[in-house]
Amino acid sequence: MPVPALQKPAPAFKGTAVVKGQFKDISLSDYKGKYVILFFYPLDFTFVCPTEIIAFSDRANEFRAIGCELIAASCDSHFSHLAWINTPRKQGGIGDMDIPLLADKSCKIARDYGVLDEESGIPFRGLFVIDDKQNLRQITINDLPVGRSVDEALRLVQAFQFTDKHGEVCPAGWKPGQKTMKPDPVGSKEYFSSS
């Protein structure tokens, strides 16, 4: 099985998601022309997972404002996703979501993206930045006990969009409005001489 690779097309997927409390079939091709963050989480009704999903959902409009959509995915069924959404946060649920929760009951999508732990049948915490041409631009995979940063995911999308538009490169920790550099020896010297 091929492993997903940077600068190559993201593995196509389609499946049933819970979107605004309803079941809806979605596919990667639905998002052509937009950036996408596809992030996998281990299981519904667990502990770190709701902190991540709620954090991303609560900031979905910040991503939409820059032309990026968020999709959360696990190997649970869409029925389990709906039950989790319909359970109040104070009772271990996640409440209303502003992002789709994609069901990958067969684990095919998780396997295609290289995040499935074959022994347990659950995905590791994979996060994939897919650009508007549907190529993979960033891949991170965390072990199960550590959640991800919404701020860093947003920064990465902003940085890739900047480099796509301007042809410059973004140094470590770059944020919008900060200095970038031209990707050549002169540009590098200019950047470091003014730092």
N, CA, C and O of each residue as an XYZ file, in Angstrom:
780
protein
N       0.850     -1.187      0.000
C       0.000      0.000      0.000
C       0.890      1.243      0.000
O       1.787      1.357      0.835
N       0.652      2.177     -0.927
C       1.464      3.393     -0.961
C       1.231      4.262      0.272
O       0.122      4.339      0.801
N       2.289      4.901      0.708
C       2.214      5.805      1.852
C       1.950      7.213      1.325
O       2.554      7.612      0.329
N       1.065      7.973      1.967
C       0.837      9.350      1.517
C       2.151     10.130      1.515
O       2.978      9.975      2.414
N       2.329     10.959      0.510
C       3.582     11.700      0.374
C       3.310     13.180      0.153
O       2.343     13.559     -0.506
N       4.176     14.000      0.713
C       4.071     15.444      0.525
C       4.223     15.806     -0.943
O       4.964     15.159     -1.684
N       3.520     16.840     -1.348
C       3.511     17.375     -2.707
C       2.867     16.422     -3.718
O       2.946     16.643     -4.927
N       2.233     15.369     -3.220
C       1.520     14.410     -4.069
C       0.032     14.493     -3.739
O      -0.343     15.010     -2.687
N      -0.825     13.983     -4.642
C      -2.262     14.030     -4.354
C      -2.622     13.312     -3.052
O      -2.125     12.225     -2.762
N      -3.485     13.941     -2.294
C      -3.998     13.315     -1.076
C      -4.856     12.120     -1.476
O      -5.557     12.182     -2.486
N      -4.816     11.034     -0.703
C      -5.681      9.898     -1.020
C      -7.155     10.325     -1.057
O      -7.657     10.956     -0.127
N      -7.822      9.970     -2.138
C      -9.252     10.296     -2.265
C     -10.031      9.523     -1.206
O      -9.652      8.415     -0.826
N     -11.106     10.110     -0.740
C     -11.965      9.405      0.206
C     -13.398      9.846      0.003
O     -13.672     10.922     -0.530
N     -14.298      8.995      0.438
C     -15.709      9.355      0.528
C     -16.311      8.529      1.646
O     -15.877      7.410      1.920
N     -17.313      9.099      2.282
C     -17.950      8.393      3.376
C     -19.085      9.211      3.946
O     -19.355     10.332      3.514
N     -19.740      8.626      4.925
C     -20.848      9.296      5.589
C     -20.313     10.061      6.791
O     -19.550      9.529      7.597
N     -20.720     11.298      6.892
C     -20.313     12.157      8.003
C     -21.559     12.681      8.702
O     -22.659     12.667      8.150
N     -21.359     13.138      9.914
C     -22.408     13.888     10.594
C     -22.073     15.361     10.389
O     -21.033     15.849     10.830
N     -22.983     16.054      9.708
C     -22.814     17.468      9.382
C     -24.044     18.206      9.898
O     -25.165     17.963      9.450
N     -23.815     19.110     10.847
C     -24.925     19.887     11.432
C     -26.058     18.969     11.920
O     -27.237     19.268     11.732
N     -25.681     17.853     12.544
C     -26.662     16.941     13.120
C     -27.342     16.005     12.141
O     -28.255     15.276     12.529
N     -26.924     16.001     10.877
C     -27.535     15.152      9.844
C     -26.474     14.255      9.210
O     -25.290     14.592      9.203
N     -26.906     13.114      8.679
C     -25.997     12.246      7.932
C     -25.858     12.790      6.517
O     -26.849     13.116      5.864
N     -24.615     12.882      6.052
C     -24.356     13.409      4.717
C     -23.134     12.708      4.145
O     -22.124     12.549      4.831
N     -23.227     12.289      2.892
C     -22.071     11.713      2.219
C     -21.159     12.846      1.770
O     -21.599     13.805      1.137
N     -19.875     12.716      2.113
C     -18.888     13.710      1.694
C     -17.709     12.992      1.052
O     -17.484     11.805      1.283
N     -16.965     13.731      0.245
C     -15.751     13.188     -0.363
C     -14.716     14.298     -0.451
O     -15.050     15.480     -0.370
N     -13.466     13.912     -0.615
C     -12.417     14.918     -0.755
C     -12.691     15.818     -1.950
O     -12.420     17.017     -1.901
N     -13.227     15.244     -3.022
C     -13.474     16.042     -4.234
C     -14.495     17.158     -4.008
O     -14.540     18.113     -4.783
N     -15.314     17.053     -2.959
C     -16.260     18.128     -2.626
C     -15.540     19.425     -2.252
O     -16.135     20.502     -2.273
N     -14.268     19.312     -1.913
C     -13.523     20.448     -1.374
C     -12.486     21.006     -2.352
O     -11.602     21.762     -1.951
N     -12.588     20.641     -3.622
C     -11.641     21.180     -4.608
C     -11.683     22.702     -4.575
O     -12.751     23.303     -4.462
N     -10.507     23.317     -4.675
C     -10.420     24.772     -4.651
C     -10.296     25.357     -3.258
O     -10.172     26.573     -3.109
N     -10.328     24.505     -2.224
C     -10.177     24.956     -0.843
C      -9.070     24.150     -0.181
O      -8.777     23.021     -0.573
N      -8.477     24.742      0.807
C      -7.595     23.978      1.677
C      -8.470     23.131      2.596
O      -9.603     23.500      2.905
N      -7.934     21.995      3.026
C      -8.634     21.102      3.947
C      -7.650     20.650      5.018
O      -6.503     20.317      4.720
N      -8.100     20.641      6.247
C      -7.378     19.920      7.290
C      -8.231     18.709      7.620
O      -9.349     18.828      8.121
N      -7.677     17.541      7.327
C      -8.299     16.268      7.687
C      -7.544     15.761      8.905
O      -6.338     15.522      8.846
N      -8.267     15.600     10.011
C      -7.574     15.073     11.191
C      -8.311     13.865     11.749
O      -9.533     13.856     11.901
N      -7.511     12.847     12.047
C      -8.014     11.593     12.596
C      -7.863     11.623     14.109
O      -6.921     12.205     14.648
N      -8.811     10.984     14.778
C      -8.731     10.826     16.225
C      -9.100      9.385     16.551
O      -9.790      8.741     15.760
N      -8.657      8.858     17.702
C      -8.828      7.432     17.983
C     -10.278      6.949     18.111
O     -10.685      6.041     17.387
N     -11.048      7.531     19.004
C     -12.383      6.994     19.284
C     -13.326      8.067     19.817
O     -12.905      9.018     20.476
N     -14.604      7.892     19.518
C     -15.646      8.695     20.156
C     -15.711      8.328     21.645
O     -15.264      7.255     22.048
N     -16.258      9.206     22.430
C     -16.494      8.991     23.862
C     -15.210      8.671     24.624
O     -15.203      7.813     25.507
N     -14.126      9.361     24.280
C     -12.877      9.150     25.005
C     -12.468     10.449     25.695
O     -13.338     11.216     26.108
N     -11.178     10.715     25.830
C     -10.726     11.733     26.766
C     -10.016     12.912     26.097
O     -10.462     14.050     26.237
N      -8.937     12.669     25.384
C      -8.238     13.741     24.680
C      -9.021     14.142     23.430
O      -9.057     15.318     23.065
N      -9.645     13.167     22.780
C     -10.345     13.415     21.508
C     -11.333     14.578     21.576
O     -11.311     15.443     20.701
N     -12.207     14.625     22.597
C     -13.157     15.739     22.601
C     -12.484     17.096     22.767
O     -12.995     18.101     22.272
N     -11.340     17.142     23.457
C     -10.673     18.438     23.614
C     -10.215     18.962     22.262
O     -10.308     20.161     21.995
N      -9.722     18.074     21.408
C      -9.264     18.480     20.079
C     -10.434     18.853     19.177
O     -10.426     19.910     18.546
N     -11.430     17.992     19.118
C     -12.550     18.205     18.203
C     -13.297     19.487     18.561
O     -13.647     20.275     17.683
N     -13.536     19.688     19.836
C     -14.220     20.905     20.276
C     -13.365     22.132     19.948
O     -13.888     23.142     19.477
N     -12.063     22.051     20.194
C     -11.177     23.192     19.920
C     -11.179     23.549     18.434
O     -11.260     24.726     18.082
N     -11.091     22.544     17.561
C     -11.133     22.824     16.123
C     -12.507     23.350     15.712
O     -12.596     24.329     14.970
N     -13.570     22.716     16.182
C     -14.921     23.142     15.811
C     -15.201     24.576     16.262
O     -15.796     25.361     15.524
N     -14.769     24.909     17.475
C     -15.013     26.252     18.000
C     -14.295     27.328     17.188
O     -14.668     28.500     17.248
N     -13.269     26.941     16.431
C     -12.512     27.918     15.643
C     -12.658     27.697     14.141
O     -11.875     28.222     13.350
N     -13.657     26.923     13.755
C     -13.854     26.599     12.335
C     -13.999     27.845     11.470
O     -13.533     27.861     10.331
N     -14.633     28.881     11.991
C     -14.818     30.098     11.188
C     -13.500     30.802     10.880
O     -13.379     31.451      9.841
N     -12.519     30.687     11.760
C     -11.199     31.262     11.470
C     -10.567     30.563     10.263
O      -9.925     31.205      9.432
N     -10.752     29.257     10.175
C     -10.226     28.503      9.038
C     -11.020     28.831      7.772
O     -10.442     29.028      6.704
N     -12.334     28.886      7.899
C     -13.162     29.214      6.725
C     -12.814     30.591      6.168
O     -12.851     30.803      4.956
N     -12.480     31.519      7.049
C     -12.145     32.880      6.619
C     -10.923     32.903      5.706
O     -10.748     33.848      4.937
N     -10.081     31.882      5.778
C      -8.907     31.813      4.903
C      -9.058     30.708      3.846
O      -8.075     30.285      3.239
N     -10.292     30.247      3.635
C     -10.540     29.268      2.579
C     -10.128     27.855      2.925
O      -9.685     27.101      2.059
N     -10.273     27.489      4.198
C      -9.890     26.151      4.654
C     -11.053     25.511      5.402
O     -11.688     26.143      6.246
N     -11.320     24.257      5.081
C     -12.361     23.496      5.774
C     -11.708     22.435      6.652
O     -10.613     21.958      6.352
N     -12.378     22.074      7.725
C     -11.901     21.075      8.676
C     -12.777     19.839      8.603
O     -13.999     19.946      8.493
N     -12.160     18.667      8.665
C     -12.896     17.404      8.713
C     -12.239     16.532      9.774
O     -11.037     16.275      9.712
N     -13.023     16.077     10.745
C     -12.539     15.137     11.755
C     -12.984     13.737     11.344
O     -14.081     13.568     10.813
N     -12.143     12.735     11.587
C     -12.473     11.367     11.171
C     -11.992     10.358     12.204
O     -10.933     10.517     12.810
N     -12.791      9.322     12.389
C     -12.377      8.173     13.198
C     -13.011      6.927     12.592
O     -13.797      7.014     11.648
N     -12.662      5.773     13.142
C     -13.200      4.508     12.633
C     -14.506      4.122     13.316
O     -14.953      2.980     13.208
N     -15.113      5.062     14.010
C     -16.440      4.840     14.585
C     -17.496      4.976     13.491
O     -17.210      5.479     12.404
N     -18.706      4.531     13.780
C     -19.809      4.671     12.825
C     -20.396      6.078     12.892
O     -20.163      6.815     13.850
N     -21.154      6.436     11.870
C     -21.831      7.735     11.897
C     -22.898      7.767     12.997
O     -23.248      8.840     13.488
N     -23.412      6.602     13.383
C     -24.383      6.550     14.479
C     -23.701      6.900     15.810
O     -24.261      7.623     16.634
N     -22.495      6.379     16.002
C     -21.730      6.713     17.201
C     -21.390      8.204     17.226
O     -21.498      8.854     18.265
N     -20.978      8.740     16.074
C     -20.692     10.180     15.990
C     -21.919     10.997     16.400
O     -21.811     11.945     17.178
N     -23.075     10.624     15.874
C     -24.299     11.370     16.178
C     -24.646     11.272     17.662
O     -25.037     12.265     18.276
N     -24.506     10.083     18.236
C     -24.785      9.924     19.666
C     -23.845     10.793     20.500
O     -24.261     11.382     21.498
N     -22.584     10.872     20.091
C     -21.600     11.690     20.815
C     -21.946     13.172     20.697
O     -21.848     13.915     21.673
N     -22.346     13.596     19.511
C     -22.756     14.990     19.299
C     -24.008     15.314     20.113
O     -24.135     16.411     20.657
N     -24.918     14.368     20.192
C     -26.177     14.593     20.910
C     -26.035     14.501     22.428
O     -26.987     14.772     23.159
N     -24.853     14.121     22.901
C     -24.589     14.064     24.337
C     -23.972     15.397     24.766
O     -22.980     15.830     24.180
N     -24.547     16.054     25.782
C     -23.998     17.339     26.231
C     -22.540     17.209     26.680
O     -22.117     16.155     27.156
N     -21.798     18.273     26.524
C     -20.376     18.270     26.883
C     -20.161     17.925     28.355
O     -19.203     17.229     28.691
N     -21.030     18.396     29.223
C     -20.873     18.126     30.655
C     -21.120     16.662     30.996
O     -20.831     16.222     32.109
N     -21.657     15.906     30.037
C     -21.914     14.481     30.259
C     -21.014     13.604     29.384
O     -21.332     12.440     29.139
N     -19.902     14.155     28.917
C     -18.947     13.367     28.143
C     -19.137     13.421     26.643
O     -18.444     12.729     25.897
N     -20.082     14.246     26.195
C     -20.296     14.397     24.758
C     -19.545     15.596     24.213
O     -18.753     16.227     24.911
N     -19.811     15.895     22.952
C     -19.144     17.051     22.339
C     -20.129     18.142     21.930
O     -19.713     19.231     21.534
N     -21.426     17.864     22.020
C     -22.410     18.891     21.676
C     -22.396     19.228     20.198
O     -21.802     18.511     19.392
N     -23.051     20.320     19.849
C     -23.139     20.737     18.447
C     -21.755     20.982     17.868
O     -20.883     21.558     18.518
N     -21.575     20.539     16.649
C     -20.294     20.673     15.955
C     -20.444     21.559     14.733
O     -21.471     21.543     14.055
N     -19.397     22.336     14.465
C     -19.365     23.198     13.285
C     -18.457     22.609     12.208
O     -18.097     23.289     11.247
N     -18.093     21.342     12.378
C     -17.271     20.629     11.395
C     -17.856     19.238     11.188
O     -18.519     18.712     12.083
N     -17.625     18.630     10.021
C     -18.093     17.267      9.802
C     -17.290     16.259     10.622
O     -16.078     16.401     10.780
N     -17.973     15.244     11.138
C     -17.324     14.083     11.731
C     -17.539     12.924     10.765
O     -18.650     12.416     10.613
N     -16.458     12.521     10.120
C     -16.495     11.502      9.074
C     -16.365     10.114      9.687
O     -15.457      9.859     10.478
N     -17.273      9.224      9.320
C     -17.235      7.837      9.785
C     -16.397      7.001      8.820
O     -16.604      7.032      7.607
N     -15.457      6.260      9.379
C     -14.569      5.396      8.596
C     -14.617      3.993      9.190
O     -13.591      3.427      9.568
N     -15.826      3.443      9.264
C     -16.053      2.165      9.945
C     -15.180      1.047      9.383
O     -14.750      0.173     10.136
N     -14.913      1.053      8.100
C     -14.074      0.012      7.489
C     -12.584      0.264      7.734
O     -11.757     -0.604      7.456
N     -12.243      1.425      8.242
C     -10.855      1.868      8.487
C     -10.070      2.086      7.200
O      -8.851      2.247      7.248
N     -10.735      2.095      6.063
C     -10.043      2.267      4.779
C      -9.370      3.631      4.672
O      -8.231      3.727      4.215
N     -10.060      4.675      5.086
C      -9.486      6.017      4.963
C      -8.267      6.140      5.879
O      -7.223      6.641      5.463
N      -8.402      5.686      7.119
C      -7.272      5.730      8.056
C      -6.095      4.921      7.515
O      -4.946      5.350      7.623
N      -6.369      3.778      6.946
C      -5.311      2.941      6.358
C      -4.673      3.655      5.168
O      -3.449      3.681      5.044
N      -5.500      4.236      4.290
C      -4.971      4.943      3.115
C      -4.078      6.118      3.507
O      -3.135      6.455      2.791
N      -4.379      6.738      4.642
C      -3.581      7.871      5.105
C      -2.427      7.444      6.021
O      -1.667      8.285      6.499
N      -2.302      6.145      6.261
C      -1.165      5.639      7.024
C      -1.228      5.878      8.517
O      -0.192      5.906      9.180
N      -2.431      6.051      9.064
C      -2.544      6.343     10.496
C      -3.204      5.225     11.296
O      -3.356      5.355     12.511
N      -3.596      4.139     10.655
C      -4.306      3.074     11.362
C      -3.335      2.205     12.154
O      -2.361      1.693     11.603
N      -3.603      2.045     13.433
C      -2.888      1.071     14.251
C      -3.588     -0.266     14.013
O      -4.678     -0.505     14.532
N      -2.962     -1.123     13.235
C      -3.597     -2.382     12.820
C      -3.910     -3.288     14.011
O      -4.873     -4.053     13.961
N      -3.119     -3.216     15.075
C      -3.370     -4.071     16.239
C      -4.661     -3.700     16.947
O      -5.460     -4.572     17.290
N      -4.866     -2.409     17.167
C      -6.043     -1.971     17.921
C      -7.232     -1.644     17.022
O      -8.374     -1.615     17.480
N      -6.956     -1.397     15.733
C      -8.033     -1.019     14.819
C      -8.488      0.420     14.974
O      -9.563      0.793     14.503
N      -7.668      1.230     15.635
C      -8.012      2.645     15.782
C      -6.909      3.509     15.169
O      -5.748      3.101     15.121
N      -7.276      4.697     14.703
C      -6.262      5.566     14.101
C      -5.458      6.337     15.148
O      -5.968      6.717     16.202
N      -4.187      6.552     14.818
C      -3.386      7.504     15.578
C      -3.893      8.905     15.240
O      -4.737      9.069     14.359
N      -3.379      9.903     15.936
C      -3.804     11.289     15.737
C      -3.081     11.904     14.539
O      -2.146     12.688     14.704
N      -3.515     11.546     13.351
C      -2.935     12.096     12.131
C      -3.609     13.400     11.753
O      -4.826     13.539     11.874
N      -2.807     14.360     11.293
C      -3.340     15.626     10.807
C      -2.694     15.915      9.462
O      -1.471     15.883      9.324
N      -3.532     16.197      8.473
C      -3.082     16.380      7.098
C      -3.578     17.720      6.570
O      -4.776     18.000      6.596
N      -2.651     18.545      6.093
C      -3.017     19.782      5.409
C      -3.016     19.464      3.923
O      -1.999     19.069      3.352
N      -4.176     19.646      3.312
C      -4.378     19.371      1.890
C      -4.658     20.711      1.221
O      -5.536     21.454      1.660
N      -3.917     21.022      0.166
C      -4.072     22.347     -0.443
C      -5.243     22.402     -1.419
O      -5.953     21.417     -1.617
N      -5.426     23.562     -2.019
C      -6.576     23.785     -2.900
C      -6.500     22.982     -4.201
O      -7.477     22.916     -4.947
N      -5.354     22.380     -4.470
C      -5.214     21.488     -5.630
C      -5.285     20.026     -5.202
O      -5.090     19.122     -6.015
N      -5.566     19.802     -3.926
C      -5.731     18.499     -3.292
C      -4.426     17.711     -3.175
O      -4.412     16.481     -3.221
N      -3.332     18.460     -3.022
C      -2.037     17.847     -2.740
C      -1.738     17.955     -1.253
O      -2.133     18.918     -0.596
N      -1.033     16.954     -0.731
C      -0.644     16.973      0.678
C       0.497     17.956      0.890
O       1.502     17.921      0.180
N       0.334     18.817      1.857
C       1.359     19.814      2.154
C       1.981     19.602      3.533
O       3.096     20.061      3.781
N       1.292     18.929      4.413
C       1.814     18.714      5.759
C       1.202     17.451      6.325
O       0.008     17.197      6.165
N       2.032     16.660      6.991
C       1.593     15.419      7.628
C       2.204     15.369      9.024
O       3.421     15.472      9.177
N       1.364     15.210     10.036
C       1.872     14.910     11.375
C       1.042     13.777     11.940
O      -0.162     13.688     11.702
N       1.699     12.919     12.686
C       1.011     11.804     13.328
C       1.490     11.737     14.768
O       2.660     11.468     15.039
N       0.566     11.986     15.682
C       0.881     11.909     17.110
C       0.494     10.542     17.645
O      -0.444      9.913     17.156
N       1.229     10.088     18.655
C       0.824      8.917     19.412
C      -0.469      9.269     20.159
O      -0.828     10.441     20.276
N      -1.144      8.267     20.649
C      -2.490      8.435     21.194
C      -2.629      9.426     22.352
O      -3.629     10.143     22.388
N      -1.684      9.513     23.307
C      -1.983     10.326     24.485
C      -1.807     11.838     24.356
O      -2.093     12.561     25.310
N      -1.343     12.340     23.202
C      -1.059     13.777     23.107
C      -1.892     14.435     22.010
O      -1.862     14.015     20.854
N      -2.637     15.475     22.392
C      -3.479     16.215     21.454
C      -2.685     17.203     20.617
O      -1.493     17.416     20.837
N      -3.372     17.802     19.654
C      -2.744     18.716     18.699
C      -3.130     20.162     18.954
O      -4.082     20.451     19.679
N      -2.370     21.067     18.339
C      -2.557     22.503     18.523
C      -3.345     23.105     17.362
O      -2.921     23.023     16.210
N      -4.478     23.703     17.666
C      -5.266     24.402     16.654
C      -4.478     25.600     16.126
O      -4.495     25.876     14.926
N      -3.793     26.306     17.013
C      -3.004     27.469     16.587
C      -1.957     27.075     15.549
O      -1.788     27.767     14.545
N      -1.262     25.982     15.781
C      -0.222     25.556     14.845
C      -0.834     25.111     13.522
O      -0.280     25.403     12.462
N      -1.957     24.416     13.562
C      -2.616     23.998     12.316
C      -3.018     25.222     11.490
O      -2.826     25.245     10.274
N      -3.572     26.231     12.149
C      -3.963     27.462     11.459
C      -2.739     28.170     10.879
O      -2.770     28.636      9.740
N      -1.670     28.248     11.656
C      -0.440     28.896     11.198
C       0.125     28.187      9.967
O       0.582     28.841      9.030
N       0.096     26.874      9.966
C       0.618     26.125      8.820
C      -0.166     26.423      7.547
O       0.423     26.641      6.488
N      -1.485     26.432      7.649
C      -2.293     26.748      6.464
C      -1.963     28.158      5.978
O      -1.770     28.376      4.781
N      -1.898     29.104      6.897
C      -1.571     30.484      6.511
C      -0.201     30.556      5.833
O      -0.032     31.277      4.849
N       0.766     29.819      6.352
C       2.115     29.838      5.781
C       2.132     29.217      4.385
O       2.744     29.771      3.472
N       1.470     28.078      4.210
C       1.432     27.463      2.875
C       0.717     28.367      1.875
O       1.147     28.492      0.728
N      -0.361     28.989      2.306
C      -1.064     29.905      1.408
C      -0.180     31.090      1.032
O      -0.192     31.535     -0.115
N       0.583     31.597      1.988
C       1.479     32.719      1.702
C       2.541     32.305      0.684
O       2.788     33.019     -0.288
N       3.162     31.156      0.910
C       4.217     30.724     -0.018
C       3.652     30.451     -1.404
O       4.301     30.745     -2.407
N       2.454     29.895     -1.467
C       1.811     29.653     -2.771
C       1.601     30.959     -3.528
O       1.817     31.029     -4.738
N       1.182     31.980     -2.811
C       0.834     33.251     -3.451
C       2.057     34.098     -3.780
O       2.099     34.745     -4.826
N       3.048     34.099     -2.899
C       4.162     35.042     -3.030
C       5.480     34.415     -3.471
O       6.403     35.133     -3.855
N       5.584     33.082     -3.421
C       6.820     32.434     -3.840
C       7.978     32.610     -2.875
O       9.110     32.248     -3.198
N       7.718     33.155     -1.706
C       8.754     33.277     -0.688
C       8.589     32.137      0.306
O       7.595     31.412      0.265
N       9.558     31.979      1.197
C       9.501     30.915      2.187
C       9.335     31.516      3.574
O       9.729     32.655      3.825
N       8.745     30.730      4.472
C       8.421     31.198      5.813
C       9.375     30.570      6.827
O       9.462     29.345      6.910
N      10.089     31.384      7.594
C      11.013     30.849      8.588
C      10.272     30.230      9.776
O       9.049     30.316      9.883
N      11.033     29.617     10.646
C      10.471     28.964     11.833
C       9.598     29.934     12.620
O       9.975     31.083     12.849
N       8.427     29.453     13.030
C       7.534     30.254     13.853
C       6.846     31.403     13.145
O       6.186     32.215     13.795
N       6.984     31.495     11.824
C       6.392     32.600     11.073
C       4.893     32.701     11.328
O       4.192     31.696     11.440
N       4.426     33.939     11.415
C       2.993     34.230     11.496
C       2.685     35.327     10.489
O       3.575     36.094     10.123
N       1.429     35.416     10.031
C       1.076     36.455      9.062
C       1.525     37.839      9.522
O       1.350     38.222     10.678
N       2.113     38.578      8.574
C       2.599     39.917      8.865
C       4.075     39.961      9.216
O       4.685     41.030      9.219
N       4.654     38.796      9.514
C       6.075     38.763      9.835
C       6.906     38.603      8.566
O       6.380     38.318      7.490
N       8.212     38.793      8.718
C       9.126     38.736      7.581
C       9.240     37.324      7.018
O       9.232     36.333      7.750
N       9.344     37.268      5.701
C       9.639     36.024      4.993
C      10.942     36.248      4.238
O      11.571     37.299      4.360
N      11.338     35.250      3.459
C      12.564     35.437      2.686
C      12.416     34.844      1.295
O      11.639     33.916      1.070
N      13.174     35.400      0.379
C      13.236     34.835     -0.968
C      14.096     33.580     -0.886
O      15.122     33.585     -0.206
N      13.696     32.496     -1.570
C      14.435     31.237     -1.456
C      15.691     31.194     -2.334
O      15.801     30.378     -3.249
N      16.627     32.086     -2.033
C      17.910     32.079     -2.741
C      18.963     32.666     -1.799
O      18.603     33.244     -0.774
N      20.254     32.533     -2.119
C      21.300     33.013     -1.206
C      21.194     34.503     -0.873
O      21.436     34.895      0.268
N      20.838     35.328     -1.845
C      20.710     36.767     -1.588
C      19.540     37.029     -0.643
O      19.666     37.791      0.315
N      18.402     36.393     -0.920
C      17.226     36.575     -0.066
C      17.483     36.126      1.358
O      17.027     36.760      2.309
N      18.212     35.035      1.503
C      18.552     34.535      2.829
C      19.430     35.536      3.577
O      19.195     35.809      4.754
N      20.441     36.085      2.899
C      21.325     37.073      3.535
C      20.545     38.323      3.921
O      20.764     38.884      4.994
N      19.634     38.765      3.049
C      18.812     39.938      3.365
C      17.978     39.687      4.613
O      17.866     40.555      5.479
N      17.395     38.498      4.701
C      16.564     38.161      5.858
C      17.394     38.196      7.141
O      17.004     38.832      8.120
N      18.538     37.511      7.130
C      19.338     37.416      8.347
C      20.044     38.723      8.691
O      20.318     38.980      9.863
N      20.338     39.543      7.706
C      21.006     40.813      8.007
C      20.053     41.814      8.653
O      20.498     42.755      9.311
N      18.766     41.623      8.473
C      17.802     42.556      9.073
C      17.107     41.963     10.292
O      16.214     42.592     10.860
N      17.500     40.775     10.697
C      16.876     40.134     11.874
C      17.487     40.619     13.164
O      17.080     40.184     14.242
